[in-house]
Amino acid sequence: MTTTVTSVELFPLRIPRDVPYLGPLEEGNRPNEKGYIVRPGNRTVYPVFDQTLLVRAEASDGTVGWGESFGVVAPQVAESILEELLIPFVVGRSPHDVERIYEDLYDLQRVRGHFGGYALDAIAGLDMALWDLRGKLLGQPVWQLLGGLRQARLPVYVSGLPGETKEERAALGKAWMDRGFSALKFAAAVADEGEVAEIGAIRAEVGPAPKILADLHWRYTALEAIQLIERLCEFDLHLAEAPVAPEDVDGQARVARAVKTRIGLGEEWRTVHEYLPRLRAGCMDVIQPEMAHTGITGFRRICELAQAFHCKVMPHATINIGIVQAASLQASATLANVEMHEYQHSIFDRNKQFLRSGMDCQAGYFSLPEGPGLGAEPTEEALKLAIGRG
C-alpha cells in the first residue's frame, strides 16, 4: 500500500528573549502593542521576541516529518494560508512526490500570490516537512536524497555582534575569532557611528587575517553604495551584502561592476524567477538564499542556477528554532559552489534547546545533523510555546 500524507499540523511559536535580535533598542525605540519594532537603520520591522511556524506532516504509517516556515513577523499569516488553502491539496498525496507537490502548490498561487511573500514562505515549510518525511520513510538523510555529500562540515561566518557600542561589538568579534572562527559579519543597521568606523574598530581588534562581511541592509543608492564600499575596502572587506534596494536591479548591477569586492544578494528572494534576471545582469558574485523562504526544492534549484553563472553560495540563516538550519545544512552540503554558511549565534545557540539534534557549530564549522530525514525535531517544550495554546 502506498504511503500517503494523512495530516498536517501547524505550530506558530513565540520565544521570549531579553535582548532583541541585532542588539539593544535605539533610544526612544519602543515596541508597539503587538511586540514589533522598526529598526531606524534599515526601516525594517522586527519582533522583540523570536517567532517561527513549525509544520508537522504525518504519513499513513505514523511516520512524522517536520518543517519550518519563515515566521519572523506574523507567523499566523503563513499558518492561515496553509490551513485554508494549501494543506487540503497535500493530504492524500505521496510524500515521495515532494517536488511535484512543490510545483503544484506554486501553480495554485500563480494569480493568488505569485512568487513572493507569505505564500511562498508557507510552501517552504511544508516542502521541508515532506523532505523530512520522505527521508525517514527511506531511512536516508536528506543530503543523500539530493545526490550525495560533498562536505561533511560546512565553514561558517559569525553573523551579528549585538553590543551597545562599536568597541563592545569589536571585542565580541575578537572573542569569536579566538574560539577558532575566521569570518564575521556586522550589521549596518546598528552601526551607530557609521560603517567605516564600525569596520575600522573590528579590523583593529581582530587583526588582518579574519574575513569581514558587511550587511548594508538595502540602505543606499548605487552611487552612495559604491562610494561607501570603496572606503570599506580599505579595511579588506570580504563581501558587501544588500547594498541597494532589492527591487533596484540596475543599481545592483552598477554596484557589482564598480566595486573591488564581492557583492552578496538574495535573502529576500524565493524562486529562480527572482534570481534569474539578476544573475543575467551580473548583480552579484554570491547568492544568499534563505531556506525558510525557498524550501529545499526551491533552494536546490536556485543554487544550481547560480552555479551556471559561476556564483558562490553563502546561505542566509534566519530567526527560528533550527529545523530550517538543519534543512539548509542538508542541502548546502551537497553543493559544489557553497563557500560559507551564515551562523546566527544569538539565535541558534539560545534556541537549540528546543531541538532534538546533534547539529552544532564549533571552531568555525557547522556539523551536519545525523539520522534519516533532516535529523532535527522540536522538543515537547518547544511545542508548549505555540501562540494561543499555552
C-alpha positions as CSV (number, residue, x, y, z in Angstrom):
1,M,0.0,0.0,0.0
2,T,1.3,3.4,-1.0
3,T,2.2,5.7,2.0
4,T,0.4,9.0,1.9
5,V,0.2,12.2,3.9
6,T,-2.7,11.9,6.3
7,S,-2.5,15.1,8.3
8,V,-0.5,18.4,8.6
9,E,-0.5,20.3,11.9
10,L,0.9,23.8,12.5
11,F,2.6,25.4,15.5
12,P,3.2,29.1,15.4
13,L,5.8,29.7,18.2
14,R,6.9,32.7,20.2
15,I,10.1,32.6,22.2
16,P,10.9,35.4,24.7
17,R,14.3,37.0,24.6
18,D,15.9,39.6,26.9
19,V,17.7,41.5,24.1
20,P,16.0,41.8,20.6
21,Y,17.7,40.5,17.5
22,L,20.6,42.8,16.3
23,G,21.1,44.1,19.9
24,P,19.7,46.7,22.3
25,L,17.0,49.0,21.1
26,E,17.9,52.5,20.0
27,E,17.0,55.4,22.3
28,G,13.3,56.1,22.1
29,N,12.6,52.9,20.1
30,R,9.7,51.1,21.8
31,P,7.7,48.1,20.7
32,N,4.1,48.5,19.6
33,E,1.2,46.7,21.2
34,K,2.0,43.6,19.1
35,G,5.6,43.5,20.2
36,Y,7.1,44.8,16.9
37,I,9.8,47.5,16.4
38,V,11.2,49.2,13.3
39,R,15.0,49.5,13.2
40,P,15.7,53.1,12.0
41,G,18.9,51.9,10.4
42,N,17.0,49.9,7.8
43,R,13.3,50.8,8.3
44,T,12.5,47.1,8.6
45,V,10.1,45.5,11.1
46,Y,11.3,43.1,13.7
47,P,9.8,41.4,16.8
48,V,11.3,41.8,20.3
49,F,10.9,38.0,20.7
50,D,11.8,35.1,18.3
51,Q,8.9,33.7,16.2
52,T,8.6,30.8,13.8
53,L,6.0,28.5,12.3
54,L,6.5,24.7,12.7
55,V,4.9,22.3,10.2
56,R,4.2,18.7,11.2
57,A,3.3,16.2,8.5
58,E,2.2,12.7,9.4
59,A,2.1,9.7,7.0
60,S,-0.4,6.9,6.9
61,D,2.1,4.6,8.6
62,G,2.6,7.0,11.5
63,T,5.9,8.5,10.4
64,V,6.2,12.2,11.1
65,G,8.2,14.9,9.2
66,W,8.9,18.4,10.4
67,G,9.4,21.7,8.6
68,E,9.6,25.3,9.5
69,S,8.2,28.3,7.6
70,F,9.6,31.9,7.8
71,G,7.6,33.3,10.7
72,V,9.7,36.1,12.0
73,V,6.8,38.5,11.6
74,A,3.2,37.4,12.0
75,P,3.6,33.6,11.6
76,Q,-0.2,33.4,11.8
77,V,-0.3,34.6,8.2
78,A,1.6,31.7,6.7
79,E,-0.4,29.4,9.1
80,S,-3.7,30.7,7.6
81,I,-2.5,30.2,4.0
82,L,-1.6,26.6,4.8
83,E,-4.7,25.8,6.7
84,E,-7.2,27.5,4.4
85,L,-5.7,26.7,1.1
86,L,-2.6,24.5,0.7
87,I,-2.9,21.6,3.2
88,P,-6.1,20.2,1.7
89,F,-4.2,19.8,-1.6
90,V,-1.5,17.8,0.0
91,V,-3.3,15.4,2.3
92,G,-3.7,12.1,0.5
93,R,-0.7,12.5,-1.7
94,S,2.6,10.6,-1.5
95,P,5.5,12.4,0.3
96,H,7.8,10.9,-2.4
97,D,6.2,13.3,-4.8
98,V,7.6,16.3,-2.9
99,E,9.0,18.1,-5.9
100,R,5.8,17.7,-7.9
101,I,3.8,18.9,-4.8
102,Y,6.0,22.0,-4.6
103,E,5.3,22.8,-8.3
104,D,1.6,22.2,-7.9
105,L,1.3,24.5,-4.8
106,Y,3.3,27.1,-6.7
107,D,0.9,26.9,-9.6
108,L,-2.0,27.4,-7.3
109,Q,-0.6,30.8,-6.3
110,R,0.1,32.0,-9.9
111,V,-2.6,34.6,-9.6
112,R,-3.2,34.4,-5.9
113,G,0.2,35.5,-4.6
114,H,2.7,34.7,-7.4
115,F,6.3,34.3,-6.4
116,G,6.7,36.4,-3.3
117,G,5.8,36.9,0.3
118,Y,3.9,34.7,2.8
119,A,2.5,32.3,0.1
120,L,6.0,31.0,-0.8
121,D,7.0,31.0,2.9
122,A,4.1,28.7,3.6
123,I,5.1,26.4,0.8
124,A,8.7,26.3,2.0
125,G,7.8,25.0,5.5
126,L,5.6,22.3,4.0
127,D,8.2,21.3,1.5
128,M,10.8,20.8,4.3
129,A,8.4,18.6,6.2
130,L,7.8,16.4,3.2
131,W,11.5,16.0,2.5
132,D,12.0,15.1,6.2
133,L,9.1,12.6,5.9
134,R,10.5,11.1,2.7
135,G,13.9,10.7,4.2
136,K,12.6,8.9,7.3
137,L,10.4,6.6,5.2
138,L,13.5,5.7,3.1
139,G,15.9,5.6,6.1
140,Q,18.2,8.2,4.4
141,P,19.4,11.7,5.3
142,V,18.1,14.4,3.0
143,W,21.6,15.0,1.7
144,Q,21.6,11.5,0.3
145,L,18.2,12.1,-1.4
146,L,19.7,15.2,-3.0
147,G,22.5,13.4,-4.7
148,G,25.3,12.9,-2.2
149,L,27.5,14.6,0.3
150,R,30.3,17.0,-0.8
151,Q,31.2,18.4,2.6
152,A,30.8,16.7,6.0
153,R,31.3,20.0,7.7
154,L,30.4,23.5,6.5
155,P,32.6,26.6,7.1
156,V,30.7,29.5,8.6
157,Y,30.8,33.2,9.3
158,V,29.7,34.6,12.6
159,S,26.7,36.8,12.0
160,G,25.9,39.8,14.2
161,L,27.7,41.4,17.0
162,P,25.0,42.5,19.4
163,G,26.8,45.0,21.6
164,E,25.8,48.5,22.6
165,T,29.0,50.3,21.2
166,K,31.3,49.7,18.4
167,E,34.0,48.8,20.9
168,E,31.8,46.2,22.5
169,R,30.9,44.8,19.1
170,A,34.6,44.7,18.0
171,A,35.5,42.9,21.3
172,L,32.8,40.3,20.7
173,G,34.1,39.7,17.2
174,K,37.6,39.2,18.6
175,A,36.2,36.7,21.2
176,W,34.6,34.7,18.4
177,M,37.9,34.6,16.4
178,D,39.7,33.5,19.5
179,R,37.3,30.5,19.6
180,G,38.6,29.2,16.2
181,F,36.3,31.1,13.8
182,S,37.8,33.0,10.8
183,A,35.0,35.2,9.4
184,L,32.3,37.6,10.8
185,K,29.6,39.9,9.6
186,F,28.5,43.2,11.1
187,A,25.1,44.9,10.6
188,A,25.0,48.4,9.2
189,A,21.5,48.9,10.7
190,V,23.0,49.1,14.2
191,A,26.4,50.6,13.4
192,D,25.6,53.8,15.2
193,E,28.9,55.6,14.3
194,G,28.7,54.5,10.6
195,E,30.0,51.5,8.7
196,V,33.6,52.9,8.2
197,A,34.0,53.4,12.0
198,E,32.5,50.0,12.6
199,I,34.8,48.1,10.3
200,G,37.8,50.1,11.5
201,A,37.1,49.1,15.1
202,I,36.6,45.5,14.2
203,R,39.6,45.2,12.0
204,A,41.8,46.8,14.6
205,E,40.5,44.3,17.2
206,V,40.6,41.1,15.1
207,G,43.7,41.7,13.1
208,P,44.4,41.2,9.4
209,A,43.5,37.6,8.9
210,P,39.7,37.2,9.6
211,K,37.3,37.9,6.8
212,I,34.9,40.8,7.5
213,L,31.5,41.0,5.8
214,A,29.1,43.9,6.0
215,D,25.3,43.7,5.8
216,L,24.3,47.1,4.4
217,H,20.6,46.4,4.7
218,W,19.5,47.9,1.4
219,R,20.2,51.4,2.7
220,Y,21.9,53.2,-0.2
221,T,21.5,54.4,-3.8
222,A,24.0,52.8,-6.2
223,L,26.4,55.8,-6.1
224,E,26.3,56.0,-2.3
225,A,26.9,52.3,-2.1
226,I,29.9,52.4,-4.4
227,Q,31.5,55.3,-2.5
228,L,30.9,53.6,0.8
229,I,32.2,50.2,-0.3
230,E,35.4,51.8,-1.7
231,R,36.1,53.1,1.8
232,L,35.2,49.8,3.5
233,C,37.6,48.0,1.1
234,E,40.5,50.0,2.8
235,F,39.9,47.5,5.7
236,D,39.9,44.5,3.4
237,L,36.1,44.0,3.2
238,H,35.4,40.4,2.1
239,L,31.7,40.9,1.0
240,A,29.1,43.7,0.9
241,E,25.6,42.4,1.4
242,A,22.4,44.1,0.1
243,P,23.9,47.5,-0.7
244,V,20.8,48.9,-2.5
245,A,17.1,48.3,-2.6
246,P,16.1,44.7,-3.5
247,E,13.9,46.0,-6.4
248,D,16.7,48.1,-7.9
249,V,18.1,45.6,-10.4
250,D,20.0,48.3,-12.4
251,G,21.5,49.7,-9.2
252,Q,22.6,46.2,-8.1
253,A,24.4,45.6,-11.4
254,R,26.0,49.1,-11.3
255,V,27.5,48.4,-7.8
256,A,28.7,45.0,-8.7
257,R,30.5,46.3,-11.8
258,A,32.1,49.2,-9.9
259,V,33.5,47.8,-6.6
260,K,36.5,45.6,-5.9
261,T,35.0,43.1,-3.5
262,R,32.2,40.6,-3.6
263,I,28.5,41.6,-3.6
264,G,26.1,39.2,-1.9
265,L,22.3,39.3,-2.6
266,G,19.3,37.2,-2.2
267,E,18.0,36.6,1.3
268,E,14.6,38.1,0.4
269,W,14.0,36.2,-2.9
270,R,12.1,33.0,-3.0
271,T,12.4,31.4,-6.5
272,V,14.6,31.1,-9.6
273,H,12.4,33.6,-11.3
274,E,13.7,36.4,-9.0
275,Y,17.3,35.2,-9.2
276,L,17.5,34.7,-13.0
277,P,17.3,38.4,-14.2
278,R,19.8,39.5,-11.5
279,L,22.2,36.7,-12.5
280,R,21.9,37.6,-16.1
281,A,22.6,41.3,-15.2
282,G,25.7,40.4,-13.2
283,C,24.2,41.9,-10.0
284,M,26.2,39.7,-7.5
285,D,29.1,37.4,-7.0
286,V,27.5,35.5,-4.2
287,I,23.9,34.4,-3.6
288,Q,22.4,34.2,-0.1
289,P,19.2,32.1,-0.3
290,E,17.1,31.7,2.8
291,M,15.8,28.2,3.3
292,A,12.7,29.4,5.2
293,H,11.7,31.4,2.0
294,T,12.6,28.7,-0.6
295,G,12.1,25.3,0.9
296,I,14.5,22.5,0.0
297,T,13.1,22.2,-3.6
298,G,13.4,25.9,-4.4
299,F,16.8,26.2,-2.6
300,R,18.4,23.5,-4.7
301,R,17.1,24.9,-8.0
302,I,18.3,28.4,-7.1
303,C,21.8,27.2,-6.2
304,E,22.1,25.0,-9.3
305,L,21.1,28.0,-11.4
306,A,23.7,30.2,-9.7
307,Q,26.4,27.6,-10.4
308,A,25.7,28.0,-14.1
309,F,26.5,31.7,-13.7
310,H,29.7,30.9,-11.6
311,C,28.3,32.4,-8.4
312,K,29.2,31.2,-5.0
313,V,26.6,30.4,-2.3
314,M,26.5,31.7,1.3
315,P,23.1,30.6,2.6
316,H,21.2,33.0,4.9
317,A,20.1,31.8,8.3
318,T,17.0,33.3,9.9
319,I,15.2,33.5,13.3
320,N,13.9,30.0,14.1
321,I,14.5,27.1,16.4
322,G,16.8,25.2,14.0
323,I,14.7,23.0,11.7
324,V,15.3,25.5,8.9
325,Q,19.0,25.4,9.8
326,A,19.1,21.6,9.6
327,A,17.4,21.8,6.2
328,S,19.8,24.4,4.9
329,L,22.8,22.4,6.0
330,Q,21.5,19.2,4.5
331,A,21.0,20.9,1.1
332,S,24.2,23.1,1.3
333,A,26.4,20.1,2.0
334,T,25.5,18.7,-1.5
335,L,26.5,21.8,-3.4
336,A,29.7,22.3,-5.4
337,N,29.6,26.1,-5.1
338,V,28.9,26.7,-1.4
339,E,31.6,28.9,0.3
340,M,30.3,29.6,3.8
341,H,27.1,29.3,5.8
342,E,25.7,32.1,8.0
343,Y,25.9,31.3,11.7
344,Q,23.3,33.3,13.6
345,H,24.8,32.6,17.0
346,S,22.5,34.8,19.0
347,I,19.5,32.8,17.7
348,F,20.9,29.3,17.1
349,D,22.7,28.9,20.4
350,R,19.8,30.1,22.5
351,N,17.1,28.2,20.7
352,K,18.8,24.8,20.0
353,Q,17.5,23.8,23.5
354,F,14.1,23.4,21.7
355,L,15.5,21.0,19.2
356,R,16.5,17.3,19.3
357,S,19.5,17.2,17.0
358,G,23.3,16.6,17.1
359,M,23.7,19.7,14.9
360,D,26.3,22.1,16.3
361,C,28.7,24.9,15.4
362,Q,32.2,24.9,16.8
363,A,35.6,26.3,15.8
364,G,34.3,27.8,12.5
365,Y,32.3,24.8,11.2
366,F,28.7,23.6,11.3
367,S,28.4,19.9,11.9
368,L,25.6,18.2,9.9
369,P,22.6,16.8,11.8
370,E,22.6,13.0,11.8
371,G,19.9,10.4,11.1
372,P,17.3,10.0,8.4
373,G,15.4,13.0,7.1
374,L,16.6,16.3,8.3
375,G,18.0,15.0,11.6
376,A,16.2,17.6,13.7
377,E,12.8,17.6,15.5
378,P,11.3,20.0,18.0
379,T,11.1,19.1,21.7
380,E,7.8,19.0,23.6
381,E,9.0,22.1,25.4
382,A,9.1,23.9,22.0
383,L,5.5,22.9,21.2
384,K,4.4,24.4,24.5
385,L,5.4,27.8,23.2
386,A,2.8,27.7,20.4
387,I,0.9,31.0,20.3
388,G,-2.6,30.8,21.8
389,R,-2.1,27.2,23.0
390,G,-0.2,27.7,26.3
